[in-house]
């Protein structure tokens, strides 16, 4: 019987990447929906609906930023969101279909976020930030594990014929 322990974990990472792609793609479509609309009015409506004080720090920053948004900015950010979603979707596809390049890419991209996430935790702890950081650490560690044991996995799944195995170190 063939066990697929690494494949199951790698496919879980693929699902995470696919979900991230879908969320960012939806956000990009949301930005496109704001083209030719009064973004300031939409932002004020969001602040009112959230029962936030428009004069307090973060709602004021949000409203000031919304006041400066142009249609060109919306197109740019929607395009960047589409590009990011495409990269995440390609990564998810590669991981799901057991491509080694995707495992390396997942390791590199997840590890690249860690310094920023640690920095974000420093000034003000938040449980959401902590969970995101912890998830990313787990993904990085798992991808390192998967890449270190990829040859054993290939042997187990029959991708490498047993006769092509090299003898253990020290035995000739």
DSSP file (Angstrom, degrees, kcal/mol; ACC not computed):
  #  RESIDUE AA STRUCTURE BP1 BP2  ACC     N-H-->O    O-->H-N    N-H-->O    O-->H-N    TCO  KAPPA ALPHA  PHI   PSI    X-CA   Y-CA   Z-CA
    1    1 A X              0   0    0      0, 0.0     2,-0.5     0, 0.0     0, 0.0   0.000 360.0 360.0 360.0 133.9    0.0    0.0    0.0
    2    2 A X        -     0   0    0    155,-0.1     2,-0.3     2,-0.0   155,-0.1  -0.752 360.0-156.7 -91.0 127.6    1.3    3.4   -0.9
    3    3 A X        -     0   0    0     -2,-0.5     3,-0.1   153,-0.1   153,-0.0  -0.780   5.2-164.4 -98.3 148.7    1.2    6.1    1.7
    4    4 A X     >  +     0   0    0     -2,-0.3     4,-2.0     1,-0.1     5,-0.2  -0.383  31.2 145.2-128.4  56.6    1.2    9.7    0.7
    5    5 A X  H  > S+     0   0    0      1,-0.2     4,-1.5     2,-0.2     5,-0.1   0.913  77.6  42.7 -64.6 -42.1    2.1   11.7    3.8
    6    6 A X  H  > S+     0   0    0      1,-0.2     4,-2.7     2,-0.2     5,-0.2   0.908 111.6  54.9 -69.8 -40.0    4.1   14.5    2.0
    7    7 A X  H  > S+     0   0    0      1,-0.2     4,-2.4     2,-0.2    -1,-0.2   0.896 105.4  52.9 -60.6 -40.9    1.6   14.8   -0.8
    8    8 A X  H  X S+     0   0    0     -4,-2.0     4,-1.5     2,-0.2    -1,-0.2   0.928 112.4  44.3 -61.1 -45.8   -1.2   15.4    1.6
    9    9 A X  H  X S+     0   0    0     -4,-1.5     4,-2.0     2,-0.2    -2,-0.2   0.896 112.7  51.2 -66.1 -40.9    0.6   18.2    3.3
   10   10 A X  H  X S+     0   0    0     -4,-2.7     4,-2.1     1,-0.2    -1,-0.2   0.889 109.3  51.1 -64.9 -38.1    1.8   19.8    0.1
   11   11 A X  H  X S+     0   0    0     -4,-2.4     4,-2.1    -5,-0.2    -1,-0.2   0.825 105.4  56.2 -69.5 -29.4   -1.7   19.7   -1.2
   12   12 A X  H  X S+     0   0    0     -4,-1.5     4,-2.0     2,-0.2    -2,-0.2   0.913 108.2  47.8 -64.7 -41.6   -2.9   21.5    2.0
   13   13 A X  H  X S+     0   0    0     -4,-2.0     4,-2.5     1,-0.2    -2,-0.2   0.895 108.6  55.4 -63.8 -39.3   -0.4   24.2    1.2
   14   14 A X  H  X S+     0   0    0     -4,-2.1     4,-2.6     1,-0.2    -2,-0.2   0.900 106.5  50.6 -60.0 -40.6   -1.7   24.3   -2.4
   15   15 A X  H  X S+     0   0    0     -4,-2.1     4,-2.5     2,-0.2    -1,-0.2   0.913 108.7  51.2 -63.7 -42.1   -5.2   24.9   -1.0
   16   16 A X  H  X S+     0   0    0     -4,-2.0     4,-2.4     1,-0.2    -2,-0.2   0.934 112.4  46.6 -59.3 -45.9   -4.0   27.8    1.2
   17   17 A X  H  X S+     0   0    0     -4,-2.5     4,-2.3     1,-0.2    -2,-0.2   0.893 111.7  51.0 -65.2 -39.5   -2.3   29.3   -1.9
   18   18 A X  H  X S+     0   0    0     -4,-2.6     4,-2.3     2,-0.2    -1,-0.2   0.892 109.9  49.6 -63.9 -39.5   -5.4   28.8   -4.0
   19   19 A X  H  X S+     0   0    0     -4,-2.5     4,-2.5     2,-0.2    -2,-0.2   0.912 109.9  50.9 -66.0 -42.1   -7.6   30.5   -1.4
   20   20 A X  H  X S+     0   0    0     -4,-2.4     4,-2.4     1,-0.2     5,-0.2   0.916 110.0  50.9 -60.4 -41.9   -5.2   33.4   -1.2
   21   21 A X  H  X S+     0   0    0     -4,-2.3     4,-2.3     1,-0.2    -2,-0.2   0.924 111.0  47.8 -60.8 -44.8   -5.4   33.7   -5.0
   22   22 A X  H  X S+     0   0    0     -4,-2.3     4,-2.4     2,-0.2    -2,-0.2   0.911 111.8  49.1 -64.6 -42.7   -9.2   33.7   -4.9
   23   23 A X  H  X S+     0   0    0     -4,-2.5     4,-2.2     2,-0.2    -1,-0.2   0.930 113.8  45.3 -63.7 -45.3   -9.5   36.3   -2.1
   24   24 A X  H  X S+     0   0    0     -4,-2.4     4,-2.3     2,-0.2    -1,-0.2   0.887 111.9  52.6 -67.4 -37.2   -7.0   38.7   -3.8
   25   25 A X  H  X S+     0   0    0     -4,-2.3     4,-2.2    -5,-0.2    -1,-0.2   0.917 109.7  48.8 -63.6 -42.6   -8.8   38.2   -7.2
   26   26 A X  H  X S+     0   0    0     -4,-2.4     4,-2.1     1,-0.2    -2,-0.2   0.898 109.8  52.0 -63.0 -39.8  -12.1   39.1   -5.6
   27   27 A X  H  X S+     0   0    0     -4,-2.2     4,-2.0     2,-0.2    -2,-0.2   0.895 107.9  52.5 -62.9 -39.0  -10.6   42.2   -4.0
   28   28 A X  H  X S+     0   0    0     -4,-2.3     4,-2.1     2,-0.2    -2,-0.2   0.905 108.8  49.0 -63.1 -41.2   -9.3   43.2   -7.4
   29   29 A X  H  X S+     0   0    0     -4,-2.2     4,-1.8     1,-0.2    -1,-0.2   0.871 107.6  56.1 -64.8 -34.9  -12.8   42.9   -8.9
   30   30 A X  H  X S+     0   0    0     -4,-2.1     4,-0.5     1,-0.2    -2,-0.2   0.894 106.6  49.8 -62.0 -39.2  -14.0   44.9   -6.0
   31   31 A X  H >< S+     0   0    0     -4,-2.0     3,-1.3     1,-0.2     4,-0.3   0.906 108.0  53.0 -65.0 -41.1  -11.6   47.7   -6.9
   32   32 A X  H >< S+     0   0    0     -4,-2.1     3,-1.4     1,-0.3    -1,-0.2   0.840 100.8  61.8 -63.2 -31.5  -12.8   47.5  -10.5
   33   33 A X  H 3< S+     0   0    0     -4,-1.8    -1,-0.3     1,-0.3    -2,-0.2   0.706  98.1  58.9 -66.7 -18.0  -16.3   48.0   -9.3
   34   34 A X  T X< S+     0   0    0     -3,-1.3     3,-1.8    -4,-0.5    -1,-0.3   0.541  76.5 118.0 -88.2  -7.1  -15.3   51.4   -7.9
   35   35 A X  T <  S+     0   0    0     -3,-1.4     3,-0.1    -4,-0.3    36,-0.0  -0.391  84.5  10.6 -64.8 136.6  -14.2   52.8  -11.2
   36   36 A X  T 3  S+     0   0    0      1,-0.3     2,-0.3    -2,-0.1    -1,-0.3   0.692 110.1 109.1  66.0  23.0  -16.2   55.8  -12.3
   37   37 A X  S <  S-     0   0    0     -3,-1.8     2,-1.3     0, 0.0    -1,-0.3  -0.835  84.8 -98.3-120.1 163.3  -17.7   56.0   -8.8
   38   38 A X     >  -     0   0    0     -2,-0.3     4,-2.0     1,-0.2     3,-0.2  -0.688  37.4-174.4 -81.3  96.7  -17.2   58.4   -6.0
   39   39 A X  H  > S+     0   0    0     -2,-1.3     4,-2.8     1,-0.2     5,-0.2   0.854  82.1  57.8 -63.8 -35.7  -14.7   56.5   -3.9
   40   40 A X  H  > S+     0   0    0     26,-0.3     4,-2.5     1,-0.2    -1,-0.2   0.918 106.9  48.1 -60.1 -43.5  -14.8   59.1   -1.1
   41   41 A X  H  > S+     0   0    0      2,-0.2     4,-2.1     1,-0.2    -2,-0.2   0.900 111.9  49.3 -64.6 -41.5  -18.6   58.6   -0.8
   42   42 A X  H  X S+     0   0    0     -4,-2.0     4,-2.1     2,-0.2    -2,-0.2   0.918 111.6  49.5 -63.4 -43.5  -18.2   54.8   -0.7
   43   43 A X  H  X S+     0   0    0     -4,-2.8     4,-2.3     1,-0.2    -2,-0.2   0.908 110.0  50.1 -63.1 -43.0  -15.5   55.1    2.0
   44   44 A X  H  X S+     0   0    0     -4,-2.5     4,-2.5     1,-0.2    -1,-0.2   0.892 109.6  52.1 -63.2 -38.2  -17.6   57.4    4.1
   45   45 A X  H  X S+     0   0    0     -4,-2.1     4,-2.9     2,-0.2    -2,-0.2   0.893 108.9  50.1 -63.8 -40.2  -20.5   54.9    3.8
   46   46 A X  H  X S+     0   0    0     -4,-2.1     4,-1.9     2,-0.2    -2,-0.2   0.910 111.0  48.7 -63.7 -42.7  -18.2   52.1    5.0
   47   47 A X  H  <>S+     0   0    0     -4,-2.3     5,-2.2     2,-0.2     4,-0.3   0.925 114.4  45.7 -64.4 -44.0  -17.0   54.2    8.0
   48   48 A X  H ><5S+     0   0    0     -4,-2.5     3,-1.6     1,-0.2    -2,-0.2   0.937 112.1  50.9 -62.4 -46.4  -20.7   55.0    8.9
   49   49 A X  H 3<5S+     0   0    0     -4,-2.9    -1,-0.2     1,-0.3    -2,-0.2   0.825 109.5  51.2 -61.7 -32.2  -21.8   51.4    8.4
   50   50 A X  T 3<5S-     0   0    0     -4,-1.9    -1,-0.3    -5,-0.2    -2,-0.2   0.454 110.2-124.7 -84.1  -1.1  -19.0   50.2   10.7
   51   51 A X  T < 5 +     0   0    0     -3,-1.6     2,-0.3    -4,-0.3    -3,-0.2   0.875  58.1 152.2  58.0  40.4  -20.0   52.8   13.4
   52   52 A X      < -     0   0    0     -5,-2.2     2,-0.7    -6,-0.1    -1,-0.2  -0.711  53.9-110.8 -98.7 152.9  -16.5   54.2   13.4
   53   53 A X    >   -     0   0    0     -2,-0.3     3,-1.8     1,-0.2     6,-0.3  -0.743  21.6-151.6 -81.5 114.4  -15.7   57.8   14.3
   54   54 A X  T 3  S+     0   0    0     -2,-0.7    -1,-0.2     1,-0.3     9,-0.1   0.698  94.1  57.1 -62.8 -17.4  -14.5   59.5   11.1
   55   55 A X  T 3  S+     0   0    0      4,-0.1    -1,-0.3     5,-0.1    -2,-0.0   0.583  86.4  98.9 -89.2 -10.1  -12.4   61.9   13.1
   56   56 A X  S <> S-     0   0    0     -3,-1.8     4,-2.1     1,-0.1     5,-0.2  -0.284  89.6 -95.8 -76.4 169.0  -10.4   59.1   14.8
   57   57 A X  H  > S+     0   0    0      1,-0.2     4,-2.1     2,-0.2     5,-0.2   0.901 113.0  34.6 -54.7 -62.3   -6.9   58.1   13.6
   58   58 A X  H  > S+     0   0    0      1,-0.2     4,-2.6     2,-0.2    -1,-0.2   0.909 118.2  49.0 -71.1 -43.0   -7.5   55.1   11.3
   59   59 A X  H  > S+     0   0    0     -6,-0.3     4,-2.7     1,-0.2    -1,-0.2   0.898 111.7  52.3 -60.5 -35.7  -10.8   56.0    9.8
   60   60 A X  H  X S+     0   0    0     -4,-2.1     4,-2.6    -7,-0.2    -2,-0.2   0.915 109.6  48.1 -65.1 -42.1   -9.4   59.5    9.0
   61   61 A X  H  X S+     0   0    0     -4,-2.1     4,-2.4    -5,-0.2    -2,-0.2   0.924 112.9  49.4 -61.5 -44.2   -6.4   57.9    7.3
   62   62 A X  H  X S+     0   0    0     -4,-2.6     4,-2.3     1,-0.2    -2,-0.2   0.917 113.0  45.9 -61.1 -45.8   -8.8   55.7    5.3
   63   63 A X  H  X S+     0   0    0     -4,-2.7     4,-1.6     2,-0.2    -1,-0.2   0.886 111.9  51.1 -67.6 -39.4  -11.0   58.6    4.3
   64   64 A X  H  X S+     0   0    0     -4,-2.6     4,-0.7     2,-0.2    -2,-0.2   0.907 111.8  47.8 -63.4 -41.3   -8.0   60.8    3.3
   65   65 A X  H >< S+     0   0    0     -4,-2.4     3,-1.1     1,-0.2     4,-0.4   0.912 109.4  53.0 -65.4 -42.0   -6.6   58.0    1.1
   66   66 A X  H >< S+     0   0    0     -4,-2.3     3,-0.9     1,-0.3   -26,-0.3   0.830 102.4  60.0 -62.4 -31.6  -10.0   57.4   -0.5
   67   67 A X  H 3< S+     0   0    0     -4,-1.6    -1,-0.3     1,-0.2    -2,-0.2   0.762 106.3  47.2 -66.9 -25.0  -10.1   61.1   -1.3
   68   68 A X  T << S+     0   0    0     -3,-1.1    -1,-0.2    -4,-0.7     2,-0.2   0.444  84.4 117.0 -97.4  -1.4   -6.9   60.8   -3.4
   69   69 A X    <   -     0   0    0     -3,-0.9     2,-0.3    -4,-0.4   -30,-0.2  -0.471  42.4-171.5 -74.4 135.2   -7.9   57.6   -5.4
   70   70 A X     >  -     0   0    0     -2,-0.2     4,-2.0     1,-0.1     5,-0.1  -0.760  38.8-107.9-116.4 167.6   -8.2   58.0   -9.1
   71   71 A X  H  > S+     0   0    0     -2,-0.3     4,-2.5     1,-0.2     5,-0.2   0.870 121.7  56.6 -61.5 -35.8   -9.6   55.6  -11.7
   72   72 A X  H  > S+     0   0    0      1,-0.2     4,-2.4     2,-0.2    -1,-0.2   0.905 105.9  50.3 -63.1 -40.8   -6.0   55.0  -12.9
   73   73 A X  H  > S+     0   0    0      2,-0.2     4,-2.9     1,-0.2     5,-0.3   0.914 109.6  51.0 -61.3 -42.8   -5.0   54.0   -9.3
   74   74 A X  H  X S+     0   0    0     -4,-2.0     4,-2.4     1,-0.2    -2,-0.2   0.917 110.8  47.9 -62.7 -43.8   -7.9   51.5   -9.2
   75   75 A X  H  X S+     0   0    0     -4,-2.5     4,-2.5     2,-0.2    -1,-0.2   0.921 113.0  49.6 -61.4 -43.6   -6.9   50.0  -12.6
   76   76 A X  H  X S+     0   0    0     -4,-2.4     4,-2.5     2,-0.2    -2,-0.2   0.950 113.6  43.7 -60.7 -51.3   -3.3   49.7  -11.3
   77   77 A X  H  X S+     0   0    0     -4,-2.9     4,-2.3     1,-0.2    -1,-0.2   0.864 113.7  51.2 -66.2 -35.5   -4.2   48.1   -8.0
   78   78 A X  H  X S+     0   0    0     -4,-2.4     4,-2.2    -5,-0.3    -1,-0.2   0.899 110.8  49.3 -66.5 -39.4   -6.7   45.7   -9.7
   79   79 A X  H  X S+     0   0    0     -4,-2.5     4,-2.3     2,-0.2    -2,-0.2   0.905 111.3  48.6 -65.1 -41.5   -4.0   44.7  -12.2
   80   80 A X  H  X S+     0   0    0     -4,-2.5     4,-2.6     2,-0.2    -2,-0.2   0.886 110.7  51.4 -64.8 -38.5   -1.5   44.1   -9.4
   81   81 A X  H  X S+     0   0    0     -4,-2.3     4,-2.6     2,-0.2    -2,-0.2   0.906 110.1  49.2 -63.9 -41.1   -4.1   42.0   -7.6
   82   82 A X  H  X S+     0   0    0     -4,-2.2     4,-2.3     2,-0.2    -2,-0.2   0.905 111.6  48.9 -64.8 -41.1   -4.7   40.0  -10.7
   83   83 A X  H  X S+     0   0    0     -4,-2.3     4,-2.3     2,-0.2    -2,-0.2   0.929 112.6  47.3 -63.6 -45.8   -0.9   39.5  -11.2
   84   84 A X  H  X S+     0   0    0     -4,-2.6     4,-2.5     1,-0.2    -2,-0.2   0.921 112.5  49.9 -61.0 -44.6   -0.5   38.4   -7.5
   85   85 A X  H  X S+     0   0    0     -4,-2.6     4,-2.5     1,-0.2    -1,-0.2   0.883 109.3  52.3 -63.1 -38.6   -3.5   36.0   -7.8
   86   86 A X  H  X S+     0   0    0     -4,-2.3     4,-2.5     2,-0.2    -1,-0.2   0.923 109.8  48.0 -63.3 -44.7   -2.1   34.5  -11.0
   87   87 A X  H  X S+     0   0    0     -4,-2.3     4,-2.3     1,-0.2    -2,-0.2   0.930 113.9  46.9 -61.8 -45.8    1.3   33.8   -9.3
   88   88 A X  H  X S+     0   0    0     -4,-2.5     4,-2.6     1,-0.2    -2,-0.2   0.885 112.2  50.8 -63.9 -38.6   -0.5   32.2   -6.3
   89   89 A X  H  X S+     0   0    0     -4,-2.5     4,-2.6     2,-0.2    -2,-0.2   0.899 110.0  49.1 -67.0 -40.5   -2.7   30.2   -8.6
   90   90 A X  H  X S+     0   0    0     -4,-2.5     4,-2.6     2,-0.2    -2,-0.2   0.915 112.2  49.2 -63.8 -42.3    0.3   28.9  -10.6
   91   91 A X  H  X S+     0   0    0     -4,-2.3     4,-2.7     2,-0.2     5,-0.2   0.932 111.3  49.1 -61.2 -45.7    2.0   28.0   -7.3
   92   92 A X  H  X S+     0   0    0     -4,-2.6     4,-2.7     2,-0.2    -2,-0.2   0.914 111.6  49.7 -60.6 -43.4   -1.2   26.2   -6.1
   93   93 A X  H  X S+     0   0    0     -4,-2.6     4,-2.1     1,-0.2    -2,-0.2   0.935 112.0  48.0 -59.8 -47.6   -1.4   24.3   -9.4
   94   94 A X  H  <>S+     0   0    0     -4,-2.6     5,-3.0     1,-0.2    -2,-0.2   0.900 113.7  46.4 -62.5 -42.2    2.2   23.3   -9.2
   95   95 A X  H ><5S+     0   0    0     -4,-2.7     3,-1.6     3,-0.2    -1,-0.2   0.928 112.0  50.7 -65.9 -44.4    2.0   22.1   -5.6
   96   96 A X  H 3<5S+     0   0    0     -4,-2.7    -2,-0.2     1,-0.3    -1,-0.2   0.869 112.6  47.1 -60.9 -36.4   -1.2   20.2   -6.3
   97   97 A X  T 3<5S-     0   0    0     -4,-2.1    -1,-0.3    -5,-0.2    -2,-0.2   0.148 117.5-112.2 -96.3  19.1    0.4   18.4   -9.3
   98   98 A X  T < 5 +     0   0    0     -3,-1.6     2,-0.5     1,-0.2    -3,-0.2   0.838  54.1 166.3  61.7  41.1    3.5   17.6   -7.3
   99   99 A X    >>< -     0   0    0     -5,-3.0     4,-1.3     1,-0.1     3,-0.5  -0.776  33.4-147.1 -90.8 128.3    6.0   19.8   -9.2
  100  100 A X  H 3> S+     0   0    0     -2,-0.5     4,-2.1     1,-0.2     3,-0.2   0.866  97.1  60.1 -63.1 -37.4    9.3   20.3   -7.4
  101  101 A X  H 3> S+     0   0    0      1,-0.2     4,-2.4     2,-0.2    -1,-0.2   0.857 102.9  53.4 -59.0 -34.5    9.7   23.9   -8.7
  102  102 A X  H <> S+     0   0    0     -3,-0.5     4,-2.8     2,-0.2    -1,-0.2   0.857 105.2  53.3 -70.6 -34.0    6.4   24.8   -6.9
  103  103 A X  H  X S+     0   0    0     -4,-1.3     4,-2.2    -3,-0.2    -2,-0.2   0.925 111.7  45.3 -64.9 -43.4    7.7   23.4   -3.6
  104  104 A X  H  X S+     0   0    0     -4,-2.1     4,-2.6     2,-0.2    -2,-0.2   0.908 113.8  49.8 -64.7 -41.0   10.8   25.5   -3.9
  105  105 A X  H  X S+     0   0    0     -4,-2.4     4,-3.0     2,-0.2     5,-0.3   0.919 109.9  50.3 -64.0 -42.8    8.7   28.5   -4.9
  106  106 A X  H  X S+     0   0    0     -4,-2.8     4,-2.3     2,-0.2     5,-0.3   0.903 111.7  48.9 -62.2 -41.3    6.4   28.0   -1.9
  107  107 A X  H  X S+     0   0    0     -4,-2.2     4,-2.4    -5,-0.2    -2,-0.2   0.950 115.0  43.5 -62.1 -49.5    9.3   27.8    0.4
  108  108 A X  H  X S+     0   0    0     -4,-2.6     4,-1.8     2,-0.2    -2,-0.2   0.919 116.4  45.6 -65.0 -44.8   10.9   30.9   -0.9
  109  109 A X  H  X S+     0   0    0     -4,-3.0     4,-0.8    -5,-0.2    -1,-0.2   0.915 115.3  46.1 -69.7 -40.4    7.8   33.0   -1.1
  110  110 A X  H >X S+     0   0    0     -4,-2.3     3,-0.7    -5,-0.3     4,-0.7   0.914 113.4  49.6 -66.4 -41.6    6.5   32.0    2.4
  111  111 A X  H >X S+     0   0    0     -4,-2.4     3,-0.7    -5,-0.3     4,-0.6   0.835 102.5  62.5 -65.9 -31.7   10.0   32.6    3.9
  112  112 A X  H 3< S+     0   0    0     -4,-1.8     4,-0.4     1,-0.2    -1,-0.2   0.774 101.5  52.4 -67.3 -23.7   10.2   36.0    2.3
  113  113 A X  H <X S+     0   0    0     -4,-0.8     4,-2.4    -3,-0.7    -1,-0.2   0.717  88.9  82.2 -81.3 -20.9    7.1   37.1    4.3
  114  114 A X  H <X S+     0   0    0     -3,-0.7     4,-2.7    -4,-0.7     5,-0.3   0.885  87.4  50.5 -57.8 -47.1    8.5   36.1    7.7
  115  115 A X  H  X S+     0   0    0     -4,-0.6     4,-2.4     1,-0.2    -1,-0.2   0.912 113.6  46.7 -59.1 -40.0   10.7   39.2    8.4
  116  116 A X  H  > S+     0   0    0     -4,-0.4     4,-2.5    -3,-0.2    -1,-0.2   0.914 112.8  49.2 -66.3 -42.2    7.8   41.5    7.6
  117  117 A X  H  X S+     0   0    0     -4,-2.4     4,-1.3     2,-0.2    -2,-0.2   0.887 112.0  48.0 -66.4 -38.5    5.4   39.5    9.8
  118  118 A X  H  X S+     0   0    0     -4,-2.7     4,-1.2    -5,-0.2     3,-0.3   0.923 111.8  50.7 -65.5 -43.4    7.8   39.4   12.7
  119  119 A X  H  X S+     0   0    0     -4,-2.4     4,-0.8    -5,-0.3     3,-0.4   0.902 108.0  52.6 -59.8 -41.7    8.3   43.2   12.3
  120  120 A X  H  X S+     0   0    0     -4,-2.5     4,-0.7     1,-0.2    -1,-0.2   0.799 107.2  53.0 -65.7 -28.7    4.5   43.7   12.3
  121  121 A X  H  < S+     0   0    0     -4,-1.3    -1,-0.2    -3,-0.3    -2,-0.2   0.775  96.2  72.9 -74.6 -26.4    4.2   41.8   15.6
  122  122 A X  H  < S+     0   0    0     -4,-1.2     3,-0.2    -3,-0.4    -2,-0.2   0.935  98.2  37.6 -61.1 -55.9    6.8   43.9   17.3
  123  123 A X  H  < S+     0   0    0     -4,-0.8     2,-0.3     1,-0.3    -1,-0.2   0.879 133.2   8.7 -69.8 -34.4    5.0   47.2   17.9
  124  124 A X  S  < S-     0   0    0     -4,-0.7    -1,-0.3     2,-0.0     2,-0.1  -0.878  73.4-136.0-153.2 113.4    1.6   45.8   18.7
  125  125 A X        +     0   0    0     -2,-0.3     2,-0.3    -3,-0.2    -4,-0.1  -0.400  26.7 175.3 -68.7 141.1    0.7   42.2   19.3
  126  126 A X     >  -     0   0    0     -2,-0.1     4,-2.6     1,-0.1     5,-0.2  -0.989  35.0-134.2-146.1 141.6   -2.5   40.9   17.6
  127  127 A X  H  > S+     0   0    0     -2,-0.3     4,-2.5     1,-0.2     5,-0.2   0.861 108.1  52.0 -65.5 -35.3   -3.9   37.4   17.5
  128  128 A X  H  > S+     0   0    0      2,-0.2     4,-2.3     1,-0.2    -1,-0.2   0.944 111.7  46.5 -65.8 -45.7   -4.7   37.6   13.8
  129  129 A X  H  > S+     0   0    0      1,-0.2     4,-2.6     2,-0.2    -2,-0.2   0.913 112.7  51.0 -60.0 -42.5   -1.1   38.7   13.1
  130  130 A X  H  X S+     0   0    0     -4,-2.6     4,-2.9     1,-0.2    -1,-0.2   0.909 109.8  48.8 -62.8 -43.0    0.2   35.9   15.3
  131  131 A X  H  X S+     0   0    0     -4,-2.5     4,-2.5     2,-0.2    -1,-0.2   0.885 111.6  49.5 -65.8 -38.5   -1.9   33.3   13.6
  132  132 A X  H  X S+     0   0    0     -4,-2.3     4,-2.3     2,-0.2    -2,-0.2   0.931 113.3  46.8 -64.7 -45.2   -0.8   34.5   10.2
  133  133 A X  H  X S+     0   0    0     -4,-2.6     4,-2.4     2,-0.2    -2,-0.2   0.932 113.2  48.5 -61.3 -46.4    2.9   34.4   11.3
  134  134 A X  H  X S+     0   0    0     -4,-2.9     4,-2.4     1,-0.2    -2,-0.2   0.908 110.8  50.5 -61.9 -43.0    2.4   30.9   12.9
  135  135 A X  H  X S+     0   0    0     -4,-2.5     4,-2.3     1,-0.2    -1,-0.2   0.915 111.3  48.7 -60.8 -42.8    0.7   29.6    9.7
  136  136 A X  H  X S+     0   0    0     -4,-2.3     4,-2.5     2,-0.2    -2,-0.2   0.886 109.9  51.2 -66.6 -37.9    3.6   30.9    7.6
  137  137 A X  H  X S+     0   0    0     -4,-2.4     4,-2.8     2,-0.2     5,-0.2   0.922 110.5  49.6 -63.4 -43.2    6.2   29.4    9.9
  138  138 A X  H  X S+     0   0    0     -4,-2.4     4,-2.6     1,-0.2    -2,-0.2   0.912 111.1  49.4 -61.8 -42.7    4.4   26.0    9.7
  139  139 A X  H  X S+     0   0    0     -4,-2.3     4,-2.6     2,-0.2     5,-0.2   0.931 112.1  48.1 -62.9 -45.1    4.3   26.3    5.8
  140  140 A X  H  X S+     0   0    0     -4,-2.5     4,-2.2     1,-0.2    -2,-0.2   0.946 114.4  45.5 -61.2 -48.9    8.0   27.1    5.7
  141  141 A X  H  X S+     0   0    0     -4,-2.8     4,-2.3     1,-0.2    -1,-0.2   0.895 113.8  49.9 -62.7 -39.5    9.0   24.3    8.0
  142  142 A X  H  X S+     0   0    0     -4,-2.6     4,-3.0    -5,-0.2    -1,-0.2   0.900 109.5  50.1 -67.8 -39.4    6.8   21.8    6.2
  143  143 A X  H  X S+     0   0    0     -4,-2.6     4,-2.5     2,-0.2    -1,-0.2   0.881 110.0  51.1 -67.4 -36.3    8.2   22.8    2.8
  144  144 A X  H  X S+     0   0    0     -4,-2.2     4,-2.3    -5,-0.2    -2,-0.2   0.944 112.9  46.7 -61.6 -46.5   11.7   22.3    4.1
  145  145 A X  H  X S+     0   0    0     -4,-2.3     4,-1.7     1,-0.2    -2,-0.2   0.929 112.6  49.2 -60.3 -46.7   10.7   18.9    5.4
  146  146 A X  H  < S+     0   0    0     -4,-3.0    -1,-0.2     1,-0.2    -2,-0.2   0.905 112.5  47.2 -62.5 -42.3    9.0   18.0    2.1
  147  147 A X  H >< S+     0   0    0     -4,-2.5     3,-0.9     1,-0.2     4,-0.3   0.875 110.9  51.7 -68.7 -36.1   12.0   19.0    0.0
  148  148 A X  H 3< S+     0   0    0     -4,-2.3     3,-0.2     1,-0.2    -1,-0.2   0.821 119.0  36.9 -67.8 -29.9   14.4   17.1    2.3
  149  149 A X  T 3X S+     0   0    0     -4,-1.7     4,-2.0    -5,-0.2    -1,-0.2   0.126  82.9 108.7-109.1  19.5   12.3   13.9    2.0
  150  150 A X  H <> S+     0   0    0     -3,-0.9     4,-2.5     1,-0.2    -1,-0.2   0.855  76.7  54.0 -67.7 -34.0   11.2   14.3   -1.7
  151  151 A X  H  > S+     0   0    0     -4,-0.3     4,-2.3    -3,-0.2    -1,-0.2   0.928 109.3  48.0 -65.9 -43.6   13.5   11.4   -2.8
  152  152 A X  H  > S+     0   0    0      1,-0.2     4,-2.6     2,-0.2    -1,-0.2   0.899 112.1  50.4 -61.9 -39.5   12.0    9.0   -0.3
  153  153 A X  H  X S+     0   0    0     -4,-2.0     4,-2.3     2,-0.2     6,-0.2   0.916 108.9  50.9 -64.6 -42.8    8.5   10.2   -1.4
  154  154 A X  H  <>S+     0   0    0     -4,-2.5     5,-2.6     1,-0.2     6,-1.0   0.899 111.7  48.0 -61.9 -40.2    9.4    9.6   -5.0
  155  155 A X  H ><5S+     0   0    0     -4,-2.3     3,-1.1     3,-0.2    -2,-0.2   0.927 111.1  50.9 -63.8 -44.4   10.6    6.1   -4.2
  156  156 A X  H 3<5S+     0   0    0     -4,-2.6    -2,-0.2     1,-0.3    -1,-0.2   0.863 112.2  46.1 -62.7 -37.1    7.5    5.4   -2.1
  157  157 A X  T 3<5S-     0   0    0     -4,-2.3    -1,-0.3    -5,-0.2    -2,-0.2   0.446 116.1-114.5 -87.2   0.1    5.2    6.5   -5.0
  158  158 A X  T < 5S+     0   0    0     -3,-1.1    -3,-0.2    -4,-0.4    -2,-0.1   0.674  78.8 127.1  79.4  17.2    7.2    4.5   -7.5
  159  159 A X  S   <S+     0   0    0     -5,-2.6     2,-0.5    -6,-0.2    -4,-0.2   0.768  73.2  46.4 -77.1 -24.8    8.5    7.5   -9.5
  160  160 A X  S    S-     0   0    0     -6,-1.0    -2,-0.2    -9,-0.1    -1,-0.2  -0.977  95.1-121.0-116.7 124.1   12.0    6.3   -9.1
  161  161 A X    >   -     0   0    0     -2,-0.5     3,-1.9     1,-0.1     4,-0.2  -0.395  20.9-125.0 -62.8 138.9   12.7    2.6   -9.9
  162  162 A X  G >  S+     0   0    0      1,-0.3     3,-1.4     2,-0.2    -1,-0.1   0.798 107.9  62.3 -56.3 -30.4   14.2    0.8   -6.8
  163  163 A X  G 3  S+     0   0    0      1,-0.3    -1,-0.3     0, 0.0    -2,-0.1   0.703  95.5  60.7 -70.8 -17.4   17.1   -0.4   -8.9
  164  164 A X  G <  S+     0   0    0     -3,-1.9    -1,-0.3     2,-0.1    -2,-0.2   0.429  78.6 117.6 -88.4   2.6   18.2    3.2   -9.6
  165  165 A X    <   -     0   0    0     -3,-1.4     2,-0.3    -4,-0.2     3,-0.1  -0.421  67.6-125.2 -67.6 141.6   18.7    3.8   -5.9
  166  166 A X        -     0   0    0     -2,-0.1     3,-0.1     1,-0.1    -1,-0.1  -0.636  34.2-100.1 -82.7 148.8   22.2    4.7   -4.9
  167  167 A X        -     0   0    0     -2,-0.3     3,-0.1     1,-0.1    -1,-0.1  -0.318  48.5 -88.7 -66.5 152.5   23.6    2.5   -2.1
  168  168 A X    >   -     0   0    0      1,-0.1     3,-2.1     2,-0.1    -1,-0.1  -0.203  59.5 -80.1 -57.5 152.8   23.6    4.0    1.4
  169  169 A X  T 3  S+     0   0    0      1,-0.3    -1,-0.1    -3,-0.1     3,-0.1  -0.277 118.1  20.9 -56.9 134.9   26.7    6.0    2.4
  170  170 A X  T 3  S+     0   0    0      1,-0.2     2,-0.5    -3,-0.1    -1,-0.3   0.314 103.9  96.2  89.6  -8.4   29.6    3.8    3.4
  171  171 A X    <         0   0    0     -3,-2.1    -1,-0.2     1,-0.1    -4,-0.1  -0.965 360.0 360.0-118.5 122.7   28.3    0.7    1.6
  172  172 A X              0   0    0     -2,-0.5    -1,-0.1    -3,-0.1    -5,-0.0   0.364 360.0 360.0-119.8 360.0   29.5   -0.2   -1.9
